[in-house]
């Protein structure tokens, strides 16, 4: 990897990690989701990065793909198990990280530790030539040693410039015929643990979108939003909050762009057995003899 690109990844990682920790410190009983999200995303922009994807806030049995709207009134409540998933990019080079916070209680301390320890084990294994199925095996063994289950249909993923999911998957269970990593690969490793059945399903539509293919419509607001997506987001995910920056009432434009299949909406993912989920995530760059954690 060229030094210039490596520097951008490292800067993205530094900013993302700090933004994540700002969010972690803010999450308390009675604080609104939107306060936390706005603070995180503001920090990224003010410190030389851009938002790689809308900050995800996943509560209890929700695994991923929820972010508040610009006027959301939702607040954190005592006992919530909150997954905070944050990503920033510098000129398209992305860092992705997540952690789990339990608001005001310690009921799920062991479940949180299970995903944290699984992440540590996975990172220790990452080096050129490692079989990713064996990484998944160790993640699975670590989580099951706590008496919980990994989420078997969620995986970590490789990152490339302006590509959040770039083709390589890092499983959270043992798999065969998986790929091997090489120096220069950038990987987001993210074990998920649950006291449920170990599988997620699509629940309902979220507030997170992604461009599929630009398509001009007869709707002026939709066309204006499409131009903004192409200019500022490319293929990176965006939210209603992003659309609201350009259109005062974005729901109609978003609906029109979905209707013509210019954009797609991510479904909110929930645990199939209604179990509580925890998550831990870091981004690493594979080196000649191991990996460098950048978040």
N, C-alpha and C positions, 0 to 999 in steps of 0.2 A: 504494500500500500504506500502510495506517495506521501511524503511528510506533510504536504499541504492539506491533503484529505484527512490524514490522521489527526492533524491539529483541529480540523473542523469537527470531527467526531468527538474529540476530547472536550472541546468547548461546549458542544451540544450536551454532552454527558454531565459536565460540571453544572451547567445552567439547569438542566432537568433535575438533577439530584437536589439542588438547592430549592427549586420550585416545589418539588415533592415534599421536602421537609417543612417548607412554609405552610403547605396545606395540612400536613400532619399536625403541626402545632395549633392550627386554627380549629380543627374539628373537635367540637365540644357540644354538649347538650344545649339546644336552643339556637345554635348558629345555623344560618341558612346555607344550603348547598351553593347558591349563586355567589355568596360572599367568598367562599373558599375558591371556587372556580375562577372568579374574576381576579382574585389576588394572585393565583398561580399563573394565569395566562398573562396578566399585566407584567409580572416579574420577568417572564421569558422575553417578552418584547422589549422591555426597557433595558435588558442586559445583553442584547445582541443576537437573540434567536427568534424563531417564529414557532407558533404552535404546530406540532406535527399531527396531532389529532385532538379533538375536544377532550378536555379532562373528563375521565370516566369516574363516576361515583356509583358503586354497586353495593347495595345494602343487603345484608343477611343472605337470603337464598339467591340473590341476583349475582351472576358471575361477571357480566360485561355489557357494554353498549348502552349505558344510560348516562345522559348528561342533562342538566337542567336547561330550560328555556330562559330567555332574557328576563322574564318577569316572574319566574318560579318562586313560590312561597315555601317550598319544602324545607324542613329544618331537621338537623340531626337530633336524635333522641337517645336518652340513656339506654344502654343495652344494645344499640345498633352495632353490627359488625360491618365495618366500612372498608371496602376495597377502593383505594385511591390509585388510579392508573394515569400516569403523566408522560407526555412525550413532547420534546422540542426538536427542532432541526436548525442547522446552520447551513444555508445554501443547499438545502436538500438532504444533508447528512444527518440522520435521525438517531436520537437516543430515547429509550423507552424504559420506564421503571415503574414499579408498583409496590405498595405495602398494604397491610391490613391493620386497622385501628379498632379497638373495642371501646365504645363511648361510655366511660364512667364505671364500667364493671370489669370483672376478670373471669367471667363464666367460660369463655372460649379461649383461654390462654394457651392450652395445649394444642388446640386446633391451629391457632396462629403460629405456634412454634413449629408445628409439623411442616407447614409450607416454607417457613423460613429455613429450617434445617435442610429440607430437600433442595432448596436453591443453593445452599452452601456446598452440598455434596455434588450437585450437578456442575457447578463452576469448577470445583477441584478436578473434575474429570475432563474438562474441555482442553483439548490439545489436537494438533494435526493428526488425522487418521483415526480419531476415536469414532467408534460406532455409536451413533446417536440412539439406537435401540437399547444399548447397554446403559446409556445415560438415563433413559426412561425407566429402565429396570431399577436402577439405584434410587431414582426419585420415588418410584412406587414402593420399594422396600422401606425407604425412610418414612414415608407417610403412613404406611400400614403398621409400622412398628409402634406408632402412637395410637393404633386402634381405629384409624380413619381410612378413607379411600381417596386416591387421586381422581381427578376428573379425566376420564379416559378419552373424551372427544374434544378436549382443548389442548393446544400445544404451544410451545414457544415457536419462534420464527426468525428467519434471517431478515436482515435489513439491507437495502441498497438505496442509492440516491433517489429520493422522492418515492420510494417503494417501501411501504410499511410491512407488507408480507411478501417477501421476495423469492419464495420457492422452497427453501429448506424448512422443515418442521422439526422441532425438538420435542419428542413425545414425553408424556408424564407417566407412561406405563411401558413395560417391556414390549418392544416390537421387533420384527425381523425384516430383513431386506431394506433397512434404512440407509441413508447416505452417511458419508464421512465428511468431516470438516477439513479445511485447509487454511494455511496462513492467510490472513487478510479477510476472512469471513467475519461478518458482524452479526451477532446473534442476540436476540432477546429471549432470555430463558425465564420461564414463568410457571413454576409449579402451582397447581390449585389443589387444595385439600378440602374434604367435606365429611360430614357425618351422615350424608345421604347415600344415594345409590351409586354415585360416582359418574354421573352423566348429566350433561345439560341439554335443554331443548329450547327452541324458539318460543317466546311467549307472546309478545305483541310488538308492534312497530315502535321504534325508538325516535330519538331526535337527532340521530347521526346519519349522515349521507355521504355518498361518494360519487364522483363523476364516472359515468360509463362511456358515453360518446356525445359530443356536442351536437345539439339539434335545435335549430331555430324554430320558434313557434310564433303564433299570432298574438301572444301575450307579451306586452312590453316589459312588464316587471320580470317575467320569466327570462326574457332575453337579456335584460340588464343583469340579473343574478347570474346567468350562465357566463357572461363575460367576466364577472368578478371571480367566479369559481375557476375559470381557465387561467386568469391572471395570477390569482393569489393562492389557490389550493392545488391546481393541477389534478393529480389523481389522489391527493391526500384527503382523508375524511374531514368533514366540516359539519357544523350544527346550525340549528335555527338562529342561534346567537350571531353567527357569522352572517347569515342572510339578512338579519335585522339591521346590520350596519349599512346596508345598501337600499333596503326596502322597508317602509314603515309597517307593512302588513305582509310578511313573507309567506304565510301559509299557502296562499293561493298560487304563488309562483313555484313554490316547492312541489305542490300537488301537480301542477301542469308539467313540470320537468320530469316528475315520476311517471306521469301518464304517458309521455312520449318516450319514456325509457332513456332519457338523457342522464338521469341520476338514479341511484338505488338507495334504499334505506336499510340500515343494519337492524336486525331484530334484537330486542333485549333477550339475553340468554339467562335462563333460570335453572336451578338444580331440579332434575327430573323427579326426585323423591322429596322435594321441598326441604332439603338439607341446608344447613348453614355452610357457606363457602369462605375460605380464606385464600389469599394469593400473595406471593412474593415474586419480585421480578427485578433483574438487572440486565443491562446491555453489556456484552463483552466483545472484544476484538481478539480473534485468534492470532497468536504469535507463533514463532518457530518452535517454542517448547512449552506452550501453555496458553494462557489468555490474559488479557488486561481488562479489568472491570472499569468501565468509564462512568458508571452512574453511582 
